[in-house]
Amino acid sequence: MNRLSKKSQQRILKLLTHIGALIPLALLVWDYNLELFGADPIREVTLRTGKAAITILVLSLAITPFKIWFGWKQIHPLRKLLGLYAFLYVVLHLTVFFWLDYALNPELISEALFEKRYALVGLGSFLILLPLAATSTRWAMRKMGKNWTKLHRWVYLAGILAVLHYILLVKNAYTSPFLYAVVLALLLLTRVKPVKQAILRFRRKLENRGTGNAKNNKKKPIHKIANS
């Protein structure tokens, strides 16, 4: 991809992101049409939309750490795209919960929210993501200025609540919620200033070493490079 221009790289990455983010939804519709949801279709749809939401949200949070670790600047525009897809799946997840599972009954919904901790935590994550999705436009960025960056830092809390929601939901039945927790912890650790600076220093050393080796190879005669 180094031969492609920066814009071409970003177009390809955005296209692949669109395709990858829509695959869970396409599989959901496909399996629904083939009646493959089993004995409890509402639970199946709830789990699938929730899993897609948390996976894409964690991927969006991984963009900046990947830039820090590997210097992949071309992936930066994907953060917003992944964040919006994560919000889409959160909305679908909540729609299934409120509409299909609880038939939009306010009494049943309020009872579920206060009796089931995972539901309340999940709702908290959604309420944080809502203003972030609403202010994801360039117009909002211009209008809000520095406040836009401050607001969008709340996405990390939304990610923590989403993982906690997943852990409380499945409890000890599966290990995947705890894997998400470990991955999220590593991503957040990368954002801590001393850790970030240490990673950048290590990366510069590797880059300088690679540049030095390349210069040394240029100075060598061709037959010596071939024999080295």
FIKOLZA-1660 file (N, C-alpha, C; in steps of 0.1 Angstrom, whole numbers, plus 5000, padded with zeros to 4 digits):
% residues 228
   i   px   py   pz ch aa at
   1 5008 4988 5000  A  M  N
   1 5000 5000 5000  A  M CA
   1 5009 5013 5000  A  M  C
   2 5022 5011 5002  A  N  N
   2 5031 5023 5002  A  N CA
   2 5031 5030 4989  A  N  C
   3 5028 5023 4978  A  R  N
   3 5028 5029 4964  A  R CA
   3 5016 5037 4962  A  R  C
   4 5006 5035 4970  A  L  N
   4 4993 5043 4968  A  L CA
   4 4995 5056 4975  A  L  C
   5 4987 5066 4970  A  S  N
   5 4987 5079 4976  A  S CA
   5 4980 5078 4989  A  S  C
   6 4982 5088 4998  A  K  N
   6 4975 5088 5011  A  K CA
   6 4960 5087 5010  A  K  C
   7 4955 5095 5000  A  K  N
   7 4940 5095 4998  A  K CA
   7 4935 5082 4993  A  K  C
   8 4942 5075 4984  A  S  N
   8 4938 5062 4979  A  S CA
   8 4939 5052 4991  A  S  C
   9 4949 5052 4999  A  Q  N
   9 4949 5043 5011  A  Q CA
   9 4937 5045 5020  A  Q  C
  10 4934 5058 5022  A  Q  N
  10 4923 5061 5031  A  Q CA
  10 4909 5056 5025  A  Q  C
  11 4908 5058 5012  A  R  N
  11 4896 5053 5005  A  R CA
  11 4894 5038 5007  A  R  C
  12 4905 5031 5004  A  I  N
  12 4905 5016 5005  A  I CA
  12 4902 5012 5020  A  I  C
  13 4908 5018 5029  A  L  N
  13 4906 5015 5043  A  L CA
  13 4892 5018 5048  A  L  C
  14 4886 5029 5043  A  K  N
  14 4872 5032 5046  A  K CA
  14 4862 5022 5040  A  K  C
  15 4865 5018 5027  A  L  N
  15 4857 5008 5021  A  L CA
  15 4857 4995 5029  A  L  C
  16 4869 4991 5032  A  L  N
  16 4870 4978 5040  A  L CA
  16 4863 4979 5054  A  L  C
  17 4864 4991 5060  A  T  N
  17 4857 4993 5073  A  T CA
  17 4842 4993 5071  A  T  C
  18 4837 4999 5061  A  H  N
  18 4822 4998 5058  A  H CA
  18 4818 4984 5056  A  H  C
  19 4825 4976 5048  A  I  N
  19 4822 4962 5046  A  I CA
  19 4823 4954 5059  A  I  C
  20 4834 4955 5066  A  G  N
  20 4835 4948 5078  A  G CA
  20 4825 4951 5089  A  G  C
  21 4822 4964 5090  A  A  N
  21 4812 4968 5100  A  A CA
  21 4798 4964 5097  A  A  C
  22 4795 4962 5084  A  L  N
  22 4781 4958 5080  A  L CA
  22 4779 4943 5080  A  L  C
  23 4790 4935 5080  A  I  N
  23 4789 4921 5080  A  I CA
  23 4780 4915 5091  A  I  C
  24 4782 4919 5104  A  P  N
  24 4773 4914 5114  A  P CA
  24 4758 4916 5112  A  P  C
  25 4755 4928 5106  A  L  N
  25 4741 4931 5103  A  L CA
  25 4736 4923 5091  A  L  C
  26 4745 4921 5081  A  A  N
  26 4741 4912 5070  A  A CA
  26 4738 4898 5075  A  A  C
  27 4747 4893 5083  A  L  N
  27 4745 4879 5088  A  L CA
  27 4733 4878 5097  A  L  C
  28 4730 4889 5104  A  L  N
  28 4718 4889 5112  A  L CA
  28 4705 4887 5104  A  L  C
  29 4705 4895 5093  A  V  N
  29 4693 4895 5084  A  V CA
  29 4693 4881 5077  A  V  C
  30 4704 4876 5073  A  W  N
  30 4705 4863 5066  A  W CA
  30 4700 4852 5075  A  W  C
  31 4704 4851 5087  A  D  N
  31 4700 4841 5096  A  D CA
  31 4686 4842 5100  A  D  C
  32 4681 4855 5101  A  Y  N
  32 4666 4857 5104  A  Y CA
  32 4658 4851 5092  A  Y  C
  33 4661 4854 5080  A  N  N
  33 4654 4849 5069  A  N CA
  33 4654 4833 5068  A  N  C
  34 4665 4827 5073  A  L  N
  34 4666 4813 5072  A  L CA
  34 4661 4806 5085  A  L  C
  35 4656 4815 5094  A  E  N
  35 4651 4810 5107  A  E CA
  35 4661 4802 5115  A  E  C
  36 4673 4808 5117  A  L  N
  36 4684 4801 5124  A  L CA
  36 4687 4807 5138  A  L  C
  37 4677 4814 5143  A  F  N
  37 4679 4820 5156  A  F CA
  37 4676 4811 5168  A  F  C
  38 4671 4799 5166  A  G  N
  38 4669 4789 5176  A  G CA
  38 4657 4792 5184  A  G  C
  39 4657 4787 5197  A  A  N
  39 4644 4787 5205  A  A CA
  39 4642 4801 5211  A  A  C
  40 4652 4809 5212  A  D  N
  40 4650 4823 5218  A  D CA
  40 4656 4833 5209  A  D  C
  41 4649 4837 5198  A  P  N
  41 4654 4846 5188  A  P CA
  41 4657 4860 5194  A  P  C
  42 4649 4865 5203  A  I  N
  42 4651 4878 5209  A  I CA
  42 4665 4879 5216  A  I  C
  43 4668 4868 5224  A  R  N
  43 4681 4868 5231  A  R CA
  43 4692 4867 5221  A  R  C
  44 4690 4860 5210  A  E  N
  44 4701 4858 5200  A  E CA
  44 4704 4872 5193  A  E  C
  45 4693 4879 5190  A  V  N
  45 4695 4892 5183  A  V CA
  45 4701 4902 5193  A  V  C
  46 4697 4901 5205  A  T  N
  46 4702 4910 5216  A  T CA
  46 4717 4908 5217  A  T  C
  47 4721 4895 5218  A  L  N
  47 4735 4892 5220  A  L CA
  47 4744 4896 5208  A  L  C
  48 4738 4893 5196  A  R  N
  48 4746 4896 5184  A  R CA
  48 4748 4911 5182  A  R  C
  49 4738 4919 5184  A  T  N
  49 4739 4933 5182  A  T CA
  49 4748 4939 5193  A  T  C
  50 4747 4934 5205  A  G  N
  50 4756 4939 5216  A  G CA
  50 4770 4935 5213  A  G  C
  51 4773 4923 5208  A  K  N
  51 4787 4919 5205  A  K CA
  51 4793 4927 5194  A  K  C
  52 4785 4930 5184  A  A  N
  52 4789 4938 5173  A  A CA
  52 4793 4952 5178  A  A  C
  53 4784 4958 5187  A  A  N
  53 4786 4971 5192  A  A CA
  53 4799 4973 5200  A  A  C
  54 4801 4963 5209  A  I  N
  54 4813 4964 5218  A  I CA
  54 4825 4962 5210  A  I  C
  55 4825 4952 5200  A  T  N
  55 4837 4949 5192  A  T CA
  55 4841 4962 5184  A  T  C
  56 4831 4968 5177  A  I  N
  56 4834 4980 5169  A  I CA
  56 4838 4992 5177  A  I  C
  57 4832 4993 5189  A  L  N
  57 4836 5004 5198  A  L CA
  57 4850 5002 5203  A  L  C
  58 4854 4990 5207  A  V  N
  58 4868 4988 5211  A  V CA
  58 4878 4990 5199  A  V  C
  59 4874 4986 5187  A  L  N
  59 4882 4989 5175  A  L CA
  59 4884 5004 5173  A  L  C
  60 4873 5012 5175  A  S  N
  60 4875 5026 5174  A  S CA
  60 4884 5032 5184  A  S  C
  61 4884 5026 5196  A  L  N
  61 4893 5031 5207  A  L CA
  61 4908 5026 5204  A  L  C
  62 4909 5016 5195  A  A  N
  62 4923 5011 5192  A  A CA
  62 4930 5020 5182  A  A  C
  63 4923 5029 5175  A  I  N
  63 4929 5036 5164  A  I CA
  63 4941 5045 5169  A  I  C
  64 4939 5052 5179  A  T  N
  64 4950 5061 5184  A  T CA
  64 4961 5053 5190  A  T  C
  65 4959 5042 5198  A  P  N
  65 4970 5034 5202  A  P CA
  65 4978 5028 5191  A  P  C
  66 4971 5023 5180  A  F  N
  66 4978 5018 5168  A  F CA
  66 4987 5029 5162  A  F  C
  67 4982 5041 5162  A  K  N
  67 4990 5052 5156  A  K CA
  67 5003 5054 5165  A  K  C
  68 5001 5052 5178  A  I  N
  68 5012 5054 5187  A  I CA
  68 5022 5042 5186  A  I  C
  69 5017 5030 5185  A  W  N
  69 5025 5018 5184  A  W CA
  69 5033 5017 5171  A  W  C
  70 5025 5019 5160  A  F  N
  70 5030 5016 5147  A  F CA
  70 5032 5028 5137  A  F  C
  71 5027 5040 5141  A  G  N
  71 5028 5051 5133  A  G CA
  71 5018 5051 5121  A  G  C
  72 5007 5044 5122  A  W  N
  72 4998 5043 5111  A  W CA
  72 4988 5055 5111  A  W  C
  73 4993 5066 5105  A  K  N
  73 4985 5078 5105  A  K CA
  73 4973 5077 5096  A  K  C
  74 4974 5068 5085  A  Q  N
  74 4964 5067 5076  A  Q CA
  74 4951 5061 5081  A  Q  C
  75 4951 5055 5093  A  I  N
  75 4939 5049 5099  A  I CA
  75 4931 5059 5107  A  I  C
  76 4937 5071 5109  A  H  N
  76 4930 5080 5118  A  H CA
  76 4916 5083 5115  A  H  C
  77 4912 5085 5102  A  P  N
  77 4898 5088 5098  A  P CA
  77 4889 5077 5102  A  P  C
  78 4894 5065 5104  A  L  N
  78 4885 5053 5107  A  L CA
  78 4879 5054 5121  A  L  C
  79 4885 5062 5129  A  R  N
  79 4880 5063 5143  A  R CA
  79 4866 5068 5144  A  R  C
  80 4863 5078 5136  A  K  N
  80 4849 5084 5136  A  K CA
  80 4840 5074 5129  A  K  C
  81 4844 5068 5119  A  L  N
  81 4835 5058 5111  A  L CA
  81 4832 5046 5120  A  L  C
  82 4842 5041 5127  A  L  N
  82 4839 5029 5136  A  L CA
  82 4830 5034 5148  A  L  C
  83 4832 5046 5153  A  G  N
  83 4824 5051 5164  A  G CA
  83 4810 5052 5160  A  G  C
  84 4807 5056 5148  A  L  N
  84 4793 5057 5143  A  L CA
  84 4787 5044 5141  A  L  C
  85 4794 5034 5136  A  Y  N
  85 4789 5021 5134  A  Y CA
  85 4786 5014 5148  A  Y  C
  86 4795 5017 5157  A  A  N
  86 4793 5012 5171  A  A CA
  86 4780 5017 5176  A  A  C
  87 4778 5030 5174  A  F  N
  87 4765 5036 5179  A  F CA
  87 4753 5030 5172  A  F  C
  88 4754 5027 5159  A  L  N
  88 4743 5021 5152  A  L CA
  88 4739 5008 5158  A  L  C
  89 4749 4999 5161  A  Y  N
  89 4746 4986 5167  A  Y CA
  89 4741 4988 5182  A  Y  C
  90 4746 4998 5189  A  V  N
  90 4740 5001 5202  A  V CA
  90 4725 5004 5201  A  V  C
  91 4722 5013 5191  A  V  N
  91 4708 5016 5189  A  V CA
  91 4699 5004 5186  A  V  C
  92 4704 4995 5177  A  L  N
  92 4697 4983 5174  A  L CA
  92 4696 4974 5186  A  L  C
  93 4707 4973 5194  A  H  N
  93 4707 4966 5207  A  H CA
  93 4696 4970 5216  A  H  C
  94 4695 4983 5218  A  L  N
  94 4685 4989 5227  A  L CA
  94 4671 4988 5222  A  L  C
  95 4670 4989 5209  A  T  N
  95 4657 4988 5202  A  T CA
  95 4651 4974 5205  A  T  C
  96 4660 4964 5204  A  V  N
  96 4655 4950 5207  A  V CA
  96 4651 4949 5221  A  V  C
  97 4659 4955 5230  A  F  N
  97 4657 4954 5245  A  F CA
  97 4644 4961 5248  A  F  C
  98 4642 4973 5244  A  F  N
  98 4630 4981 5248  A  F CA
  98 4617 4976 5240  A  F  C
  99 4619 4973 5227  A  W  N
  99 4607 4971 5219  A  W CA
  99 4603 4956 5219  A  W  C
 100 4612 4947 5215  A  L  N
 100 4609 4933 5213  A  L CA
 100 4609 4926 5227  A  L  C
 101 4618 4929 5235  A  D  N
 101 4619 4922 5248  A  D CA
 101 4609 4927 5258  A  D  C
 102 4607 4940 5259  A  Y  N
 102 4598 4946 5269  A  Y CA
 102 4586 4954 5264  A  Y  C
 103 4584 4952 5251  A  A  N
 103 4572 4957 5244  A  A CA
 103 4569 4972 5247  A  A  C
 104 4580 4980 5249  A  L  N
 104 4579 4994 5252  A  L CA
 104 4570 4997 5264  A  L  C
 105 4570 4988 5273  A  N  N
 105 4562 4990 5285  A  N CA
 105 4571 4997 5296  A  N  C
 106 4567 5010 5299  A  P  N
 106 4575 5018 5308  A  P CA
 106 4577 5011 5322  A  P  C
 107 4567 5005 5327  A  E  N
 107 4568 4999 5340  A  E CA
 107 4578 4987 5340  A  E  C
 108 4577 4979 5330  A  L  N
 108 4586 4967 5329  A  L CA
 108 4600 4972 5326  A  L  C
 109 4602 4982 5318  A  I  N
 109 4615 4987 5315  A  I CA
 109 4622 4993 5327  A  I  C
 110 4615 5001 5334  A  S  N
 110 4620 5007 5346  A  S CA
 110 4624 4997 5357  A  S  C
 111 4615 4986 5358  A  E  N
 111 4618 4975 5367  A  E CA
 111 4631 4968 5363  A  E  C
 112 4632 4966 5350  A  A  N
 112 4644 4958 5345  A  A CA
 112 4657 4967 5347  A  A  C
 113 4656 4980 5345  A  L  N
 113 4668 4988 5346  A  L CA
 113 4673 4989 5361  A  L  C
 114 4664 4989 5370  A  F  N
 114 4668 4990 5384  A  F CA
 114 4670 4976 5391  A  F  C
 115 4665 4966 5385  A  E  N
 115 4668 4952 5391  A  E CA
 115 4680 4946 5384  A  E  C
 116 4682 4949 5372  A  K  N
 116 4694 4942 5364  A  K CA
 116 4704 4953 5362  A  K  C
 117 4715 4951 5370  A  R  N
 117 4726 4961 5369  A  R CA
 117 4732 4963 5355  A  R  C
 118 4733 4951 5348  A  Y  N
 118 4739 4952 5335  A  Y CA
 118 4731 4961 5325  A  Y  C
 119 4717 4961 5327  A  A  N
 119 4709 4970 5319  A  A CA
 119 4711 4985 5322  A  A  C
 120 4713 4988 5335  A  L  N
 120 4715 5002 5339  A  L CA
 120 4729 5007 5334  A  L  C
 121 4739 4998 5335  A  V  N
 121 4752 5002 5331  A  V CA
 121 4753 5003 5315  A  V  C
 122 4746 4994 5308  A  G  N
 122 4745 4995 5294  A  G CA
 122 4738 5008 5289  A  G  C
 123 4727 5012 5296  A  L  N
 123 4720 5024 5293  A  L CA
 123 4729 5036 5295  A  L  C
 124 4738 5036 5306  A  G  N
 124 4747 5047 5309  A  G CA
 124 4757 5048 5297  A  G  C
 125 4762 5037 5292  A  S  N
 125 4771 5038 5280  A  S CA
 125 4764 5044 5268  A  S  C
 126 4752 5041 5266  A  F  N
 126 4744 5046 5255  A  F CA
 126 4743 5061 5256  A  F  C
 127 4739 5066 5269  A  L  N
 127 4737 5080 5271  A  L CA
 127 4749 5088 5269  A  L  C
 128 4761 5082 5271  A  I  N
 128 4774 5089 5268  A  I CA
 128 4776 5090 5253  A  I  C
 129 4773 5078 5246  A  L  N
 129 4776 5078 5232  A  L CA
 129 4767 5087 5224  A  L  C
 130 4755 5089 5229  A  L  N
 130 4745 5097 5222  A  L CA
 130 4749 5111 5218  A  L  C
 131 4754 5119 5227  A  P  N
 131 4759 5133 5223  A  P CA
 131 4772 5132 5215  A  P  C
 132 4780 5121 5216  A  L  N
 132 4792 5120 5208  A  L CA
 132 4788 5117 5194  A  L  C
 133 4778 5109 5192  A  A  N
 133 4773 5106 5178  A  A CA
 133 4767 5119 5172  A  A  C
 134 4759 5126 5180  A  A  N
 134 4752 5138 5176  A  A CA
 134 4762 5149 5172  A  A  C
 135 4774 5149 5178  A  T  N
 135 4784 5160 5175  A  T CA
 135 4796 5155 5167  A  T  C
 136 4793 5144 5159  A  S  N
 136 4804 5139 5151  A  S CA
 136 4807 5145 5138  A  S  C
 137 4799 5156 5135  A  T  N
 137 4800 5163 5122  A  T CA
 137 4811 5173 5123  A  T  C
 138 4816 5178 5111  A  R  N
 138 4826 5188 5110  A  R CA
 138 4821 5201 5115  A  R  C
 139 4808 5204 5113  A  W  N
 139 4801 5216 5117  A  W CA
 139 4802 5217 5133  A  W  C
 140 4799 5205 5139  A  A  N
 140 4799 5205 5154  A  A CA
 140 4814 5207 5159  A  A  C
 141 4823 5202 5152  A  M  N
 141 4837 5204 5156  A  M CA
 141 4841 5218 5155  A  M  C
 142 4837 5225 5145  A  R  N
 142 4840 5239 5143  A  R CA
 142 4833 5248 5154  A  R  C
 143 4821 5245 5156  A  K  N
 143 4813 5253 5166  A  K CA
 143 4818 5251 5180  A  K  C
 144 4821 5239 5184  A  M  N
 144 4825 5235 5198  A  M CA
 144 4839 5238 5201  A  M  C
 145 4848 5238 5191  A  G  N
 145 4862 5241 5193  A  G CA
 145 4869 5231 5202  A  G  C
 146 4876 5236 5213  A  K  N
 146 4883 5228 5222  A  K CA
 146 4873 5219 5230  A  K  C
 147 4861 5224 5232  A  N  N
 147 4851 5217 5240  A  N CA
 147 4847 5203 5233  A  N  C
 148 4849 5203 5220  A  W  N
 148 4846 5191 5212  A  W CA
 148 4855 5179 5217  A  W  C
 149 4868 5183 5218  A  T  N
 149 4878 5173 5222  A  T CA
 149 4875 5168 5236  A  T  C
 150 4872 5177 5245  A  K  N
 150 4868 5174 5259  A  K CA
 150 4856 5165 5259  A  K  C
 151 4846 5168 5252  A  L  N
 151 4834 5160 5252  A  L CA
 151 4837 5146 5247  A  L  C
 152 4844 5144 5236  A  H  N
 152 4847 5131 5230  A  H CA
 152 4856 5123 5237  A  H  C
 153 4863 5128 5248  A  R  N
 153 4871 5120 5256  A  R CA
 153 4862 5111 5265  A  R  C
 154 4849 5114 5266  A  W  N
 154 4840 5106 5274  A  W CA
 154 4838 5092 5267  A  W  C
 155 4843 5090 5255  A  V  N
 155 4841 5078 5248  A  V CA
 155 4848 5066 5256  A  V  C
 156 4859 5070 5263  A  Y  N
 156 4866 5060 5271  A  Y CA
 156 4858 5055 5282  A  Y  C
 157 4850 5064 5289  A  L  N
 157 4841 5059 5299  A  L CA
 157 4830 5050 5293  A  L  C
 158 4825 5054 5281  A  A  N
 158 4815 5046 5275  A  A CA
 158 4820 5032 5272  A  A  C
 159 4833 5031 5267  A  G  N
 159 4839 5018 5265  A  G CA
 159 4840 5010 5277  A  G  C
 160 4844 5016 5288  A  I  N
 160 4845 5009 5301  A  I CA
 160 4832 5004 5306  A  I  C
 161 4821 5012 5305  A  L  N
 161 4808 5008 5308  A  L CA
 161 4803 4997 5299  A  L  C
 162 4806 4998 5287  A  A  N
 162 4802 4987 5277  A  A CA
 162 4808 4974 5281  A  A  C
 163 4820 4974 5284  A  V  N
 163 4827 4961 5288  A  V CA
 163 4821 4956 5301  A  V  C
 164 4819 4965 5311  A  L  N
 164 4813 4962 5324  A  L CA
 164 4799 4956 5322  A  L  C
 165 4791 4962 5313  A  H  N
 165 4778 4957 5309  A  H CA
 165 4779 4943 5304  A  H  C
 166 4788 4940 5296  A  Y  N
 166 4790 4927 5290  A  Y CA
 166 4794 4916 5301  A  Y  C
 167 4803 4921 5310  A  I  N
 167 4807 4912 5321  A  I CA
 167 4796 4908 5330  A  I  C
 168 4788 4919 5333  A  L  N
 168 4776 4916 5342  A  L CA
 168 4765 4908 5336  A  L  C
 169 4764 4909 5322  A  L  N
 169 4754 4902 5315  A  L CA
 169 4757 4887 5315  A  L  C
 170 4769 4883 5311  A  V  N
 170 4772 4869 5309  A  V CA
 170 4778 4863 5321  A  V  C
 171 4783 4871 5331  A  K  N
 171 4789 4867 5343  A  K CA
 171 4801 4858 5340  A  K  C
 172 4801 4846 5346  A  N  N
 172 4813 4837 5344  A  N CA
 172 4811 4826 5333  A  N  C
 173 4800 4828 5325  A  A  N
 173 4797 4818 5315  A  A CA
 173 4807 4818 5304  A  A  C
 174 4813 4829 5301  A  Y  N
 174 4822 4830 5289  A  Y CA
 174 4835 4838 5294  A  Y  C
 175 4845 4836 5287  A  T  N
 175 4858 4843 5289  A  T CA
 175 4859 4856 5281  A  T  C
 176 4851 4856 5270  A  S  N
 176 4853 4868 5260  A  S CA
 176 4851 4881 5267  A  S  C
 177 4841 4883 5276  A  P  N
 177 4840 4897 5282  A  P CA
 177 4853 4901 5289  A  P  C
 178 4860 4892 5296  A  F  N
 178 4872 4895 5303  A  F CA
 178 4884 4897 5293  A  F  C
 179 4883 4891 5281  A  L  N
 179 4893 4894 5270  A  L CA
 179 4891 4908 5265  A  L  C
 180 4878 4913 5264  A  Y  N
 180 4875 4926 5260  A  Y CA
 180 4881 4936 5271  A  Y  C
 181 4879 4932 5283  A  A  N
 181 4884 4941 5294  A  A CA
 181 4899 4942 5294  A  A  C
 182 4906 4931 5291  A  V  N
 182 4921 4932 5290  A  V CA
 182 4925 4941 5279  A  V  C
 183 4919 4938 5267  A  V  N
 183 4923 4946 5255  A  V CA
 183 4920 4961 5258  A  V  C
 184 4908 4964 5264  A  L  N
 184 4905 4978 5266  A  L CA
 184 4915 4984 5276  A  L  C
 185 4919 4977 5286  A  A  N
 185 4929 4982 5296  A  A CA
 185 4942 4985 5290  A  A  C
 186 4946 4976 5280  A  L  N
 186 4959 4979 5273  A  L CA
 186 4958 4991 5264  A  L  C
 187 4946 4993 5258  A  L  N
 187 4944 5005 5250  A  L CA
 187 4944 5018 5258  A  L  C
 188 4938 5017 5269  A  L  N
 188 4937 5029 5278  A  L CA
 188 4951 5032 5284  A  L  C
 189 4958 5021 5287  A  L  N
 189 4972 5023 5293  A  L CA
 189 4981 5030 5283  A  L  C
 190 4979 5027 5270  A  T  N
 190 4987 5033 5260  A  T CA
 190 4985 5048 5259  A  T  C
 191 4973 5053 5263  A  R  N
 191 4971 5067 5263  A  R CA
 191 4977 5075 5275  A  R  C
 192 4981 5067 5285  A  V  N
 192 4988 5074 5297  A  V CA
 192 5001 5080 5292  A  V  C
 193 5003 5092 5296  A  K  N
 193 5014 5100 5290  A  K CA
 193 5028 5093 5292  A  K  C
 194 5032 5089 5304  A  P  N
 194 5045 5082 5305  A  P CA
 194 5047 5070 5296  A  P  C
 195 5036 5062 5295  A  V  N
 195 5036 5050 5287  A  V CA
 195 5037 5054 5272  A  V  C
 196 5029 5063 5268  A  K  N
 196 5029 5068 5254  A  K CA
 196 5042 5073 5250  A  K  C
 197 5049 5081 5259  A  Q  N
 197 5062 5086 5256  A  Q CA
 197 5073 5075 5255  A  Q  C
 198 5071 5065 5263  A  A  N
 198 5081 5054 5263  A  A CA
 198 5079 5046 5250  A  A  C
 199 5067 5044 5246  A  I  N
 199 5065 5037 5233  A  I CA
 199 5070 5044 5221  A  I  C
 200 5068 5058 5221  A  L  N
 200 5073 5066 5210  A  L CA
 200 5088 5066 5210  A  L  C
 201 5094 5067 5222  A  R  N
 201 5109 5066 5222  A  R CA
 201 5114 5053 5217  A  R  C
 202 5108 5042 5220  A  F  N
 202 5112 5029 5215  A  F CA
 202 5110 5028 5200  A  F  C
 203 5099 5034 5195  A  R  N
 203 5096 5033 5181  A  R CA
 203 5107 5042 5173  A  R  C
 204 5111 5053 5179  A  R  N
 204 5121 5061 5173  A  R CA
 204 5134 5054 5172  A  R  C
 205 5138 5047 5182  A  K  N
 205 5150 5040 5183  A  K CA
 205 5150 5029 5171  A  K  C
 206 5139 5022 5170  A  L  N
 206 5138 5012 5159  A  L CA
 206 5139 5019 5145  A  L  C
 207 5132 5030 5144  A  E  N
 207 5132 5037 5131  A  E CA
 207 5147 5042 5128  A  E  C
 208 5153 5048 5138  A  N  N
 208 5167 5053 5136  A  N CA
 208 5177 5042 5133  A  N  C
 209 5175 5030 5139  A  R  N
 209 5183 5019 5137  A  R CA
 209 5181 5014 5122  A  R  C
 210 5168 5014 5118  A  G  N
 210 5166 5009 5104  A  G CA
 210 5171 5019 5094  A  G  C
 211 5170 5032 5097  A  T  N
 211 5176 5042 5088  A  T CA
 211 5191 5041 5088  A  T  C
 212 5197 5039 5099  A  G  N
 212 5212 5037 5100  A  G CA
 212 5217 5025 5092  A  G  C
 213 5210 5014 5093  A  N  N
 213 5213 5002 5085  A  N CA
 213 5212 5004 5070  A  N  C
 214 5201 5012 5067  A  A  N
 214 5199 5015 5052  A  A CA
 214 5210 5023 5047  A  A  C
 215 5215 5033 5055  A  K  N
 215 5226 5042 5050  A  K CA
 215 5239 5034 5049  A  K  C
 216 5241 5025 5059  A  N  N
 216 5253 5017 5058  A  N CA
 216 5254 5008 5046  A  N  C
 217 5242 5002 5043  A  N  N
 217 5241 4993 5031  A  N CA
 217 5244 5001 5018  A  N  C
 218 5239 5014 5018  A  K  N
 218 5242 5022 5006  A  K CA
 218 5257 5025 5004  A  K  C
 219 5264 5026 5015  A  K  N
 219 5278 5029 5014  A  K CA
 219 5286 5016 5010  A  K  C
 220 5281 5004 5013  A  K  N
 220 5288 4992 5009  A  K CA
 220 5288 4989 4994  A  K  C
 221 5298 4983 4989  A  P  N
 221 5298 4979 4975  A  P CA
 221 5287 4968 4974  A  P  C
 222 5281 4966 4962  A  I  N
 222 5270 4957 4959  A  I CA
 222 5274 4943 4963  A  I  C
 223 5287 4939 4960  A  H  N
 223 5290 4925 4962  A  H CA
 223 5291 4922 4977  A  H  C
 224 5295 4933 4985  A  K  N
 224 5296 4931 5000  A  K CA
 224 5282 4930 5006  A  K  C
 225 5272 4937 5001  A  I  N
 225 5258 4937 5006  A  I CA
 225 5253 4923 5003  A  I  C
 226 5255 4918 4991  A  A  N
 226 5250 4905 4987  A  A CA
 226 5256 4893 4996  A  A  C
 227 5268 4895 5001  A  N  N
 227 5275 4885 5009  A  N CA
 227 5272 4887 5024  A  N  C
 228 5266 4898 5028  A  S  N
 228 5265 4901 5042  A  S CA
 228 5252 4893 5047  A  S  C
% end
